[in-house]
Amino acid sequence: MQRISLLLLLLIALPSRAEVTLNGHLKALGRQSLQSSHHQLNSEQRVNLSVNKTRWSAQLQAVAQQCNEPSQCQHWRVDRANLFWSKGNLQVTLGKHAISWGNGLVFNPVDVFNPFNPLAIDTEYKPGSNMLHLQYGLDSGNDIQALRVEHGNDSSTAIKYHLFYNVWEWDVIAAKHLGDDMAALGFSRPLGEWLWRTELTHQKSTSGIKATHLISNLQHFFSLNGKPASVTLEWFHNGWGIDQNSTSDARLELFKRMARGEIFTPGSDYASISLGWQPHPLWQLGLTHISEAHNDSHISQFFSNVNLTEALQLRIAVALPWRDSRHIDLPTERYLMAQLAWYF
């Protein structure tokens, strides 16, 4: 990674007619429990540097974090350091950057590379991974993607074919992730005024244990009092989820994936509803409710995002667990969260 960063700096220093962009943000996040005196304070500073020419670009992003609980964040890291090159229908990206696959909107079992928590209020930047990513666009509009991701002493490889057929949009994925075999088939299509997405994912662990996940959602955009609004319904079956028939080996596979941050739910079946409304061009409101189907676990989160100025943004969220939220593996107590962000 240090070699890539130095290479980027050398490219930036070249006397070329490249377009150079420098921007970033400062963010302060506070979280206060509504049931105890526990609180958490975090701050983040990000600087983004990019150099763009006709067929190539270079990107370097550094992030510094401070926490009142140091074990919960890194103090400094390079989050993006990559080179991008394109020629004709071929695009190549090498270095540390982020990628997201899958049709899930709240839960996304296909996205195993640093996925967001279902209740994350800041999804602006997904953490980067060291990878080589290739994408080739076909004349038909379909495309093929391939990637290799490095994880220290281990790696992941994957290939995806994206296909358009009439009103259908298909994804076919085959992957080897940290030694596990993975295959996925997903589609999306209009269904009246709704957009329907579904994805079936099958995984086989290195120990031979198999799991099949299913994600399906419906999303509808409409107008409420003349303002943009949306509703999303989603069902998620977690193939690694714990039930009465789960063996100790299967539970171990689940806990391994939760420790890696790939899965956030130890139960088997979840339903969610998300509502969004934009009463003003500078103000967004939202509600996400998640329920576990078999253990009476629920959690609701209310969300507000307002642009105070062109460069200043305020996010506020309130999470309200209902009854027993242990089977969601999300907060078990009510809390208030606020984030103030300044962009430059």
C-alpha positions, 0 to 999 in steps of 0.5 A, spaced: 500 500 500 505 504 501 508 503 494 501 505 491 501 511 495 508 513 493 506 512 486 500 516 486 504 522 489 509 521 483 504 521 478 501 527 481 507 531 481 508 530 473 508 536 469 502 534 466 495 537 464 491 533 469 485 536 473 487 536 480 481 536 485 482 537 493 476 536 497 474 533 504 470 533 510 470 534 518 465 530 522 463 530 529 459 524 532 456 524 538 451 518 541 448 518 548 444 512 551 437 514 553 437 509 558 443 510 562 449 515 562 453 512 557 455 516 551 460 516 545 464 521 542 467 520 535 471 525 530 473 524 523 477 528 518 478 526 511 482 529 505 481 527 498 486 528 492 484 526 485 488 527 479 484 526 472 486 525 465 483 523 459 483 515 460 486 515 467 485 517 474 489 517 481 485 517 487 488 518 494 484 519 500 486 519 508 482 519 514 484 520 521 479 518 527 479 520 534 474 516 539 473 517 547 473 509 546 480 508 542 479 501 541 473 502 537 476 506 531 483 507 528 487 513 529 489 514 521 488 510 515 489 510 508 482 509 505 483 510 498 489 509 494 488 507 487 489 508 479 484 507 474 485 506 467 480 505 461 480 504 454 474 503 449 469 498 453 475 496 458 476 499 465 481 497 470 482 499 477 488 497 482 489 499 489 485 501 495 477 502 493 470 500 495 465 496 491 458 494 492 454 488 489 448 485 491 440 487 491 439 488 498 437 495 501 437 494 508 440 487 508 445 485 503 448 478 504 452 478 497 456 484 499 461 481 503 466 487 502 465 492 508 458 492 508 454 498 512 450 496 518 443 496 517 442 502 521 448 506 519 446 513 519 453 515 515 453 511 508 457 516 504 464 513 504 464 505 504 471 503 507 476 501 502 479 494 500 485 492 496 483 490 490 484 489 482 477 490 479 476 489 471 469 491 468 468 490 460 462 493 457 459 489 451 455 492 445 449 489 448 449 494 454 451 488 458 457 487 462 462 483 465 466 484 472 472 481 475 475 482 482 481 480 486 481 482 493 487 482 498 485 480 506 492 480 509 494 473 508 488 471 504 484 473 498 477 473 495 476 472 487 469 474 484 466 474 477 459 478 475 455 478 469 450 483 468 445 482 463 439 486 461 433 482 458 426 486 456 424 489 463 428 484 467 435 486 469 439 480 472 446 479 476 450 472 476 455 472 481 461 466 482 466 467 488 471 464 492 471 469 499 476 467 504 476 460 502 468 459 502 465 458 495 459 463 493 454 463 488 448 468 487 443 469 482 439 476 482 434 480 478 430 486 478 424 489 474 418 494 475 412 491 478 407 496 476 409 502 480 414 498 484 421 496 483 422 489 485 429 486 487 430 479 489 437 475 490 438 468 492 445 466 495 449 460 496 455 459 500 459 453 502 464 454 508 471 451 508 469 446 513 463 444 508 457 447 511 452 450 506 447 456 507 442 459 502 440 466 503 434 470 500 433 477 499 427 480 496 424 487 496 419 492 493 421 500 492 416 505 491 417 512 489 411 517 490 409 524 492 406 526 499 404 533 499 407 535 493 414 532 496 418 526 494 417 520 498 419 513 498 417 506 501 421 500 501 419 493 504 424 488 504 425 480 507 431 477 508 432 470 510 439 469 513 442 462 511 447 462 517 441 464 522 440 460 528 434 456 529 433 450 533 436 445 528 443 449 528 449 445 530 455 448 534 459 448 527 454 452 524 453 457 529 461 458 529 460 459 522 455 465 523 459 468 529 465 468 524 462 472 519 459 477 524 466 478 527 468 480 520 462 484 519 459 481 514 453 479 517 449 483 523 443 478 524 444 472 528 436 470 527 434 466 520 428 471 518 427 479 518 422 483 515 424 491 514 420 497 512 423 504 510 420 510 509 423 516 506 420 523 505 423 530 503 419 536 505 424 541 503 430 540 498 435 541 504 431 536 509 430 529 509 426 525 514 426 517 514 424 511 518 427 504 518 423 498 522 426 491 523 423 485 526 425 478 527 420 473 525 421 468 530 423 471 536 419 478 537 425 482 536 424 489 533 428 496 533 426 502 529 430 508 527 428 515 526 432 519 521 433 527 519 438 530 515 438 537 514 443 541 510 444 547 514 448 551 509 452 549 502 458 546 506 454 544 513 450 538 514 446 535 520 444 528 521 440 526 527 437 519 529 433 516 534 433 508 535 428 505 539 429 497 540 422 494 542 422 488 547 428 483 545 433 486 540 438 481 541 436 477 535 438 483 531 444 484 534 443 491 533 443 496 539 439 493 545 438 500 548 435 506 546 439 512 544 440 519 540 445 520 535 447 526 532 453 528 527 455 535 524 459 535 518 463 540 514 465 539 507 470 543 503 
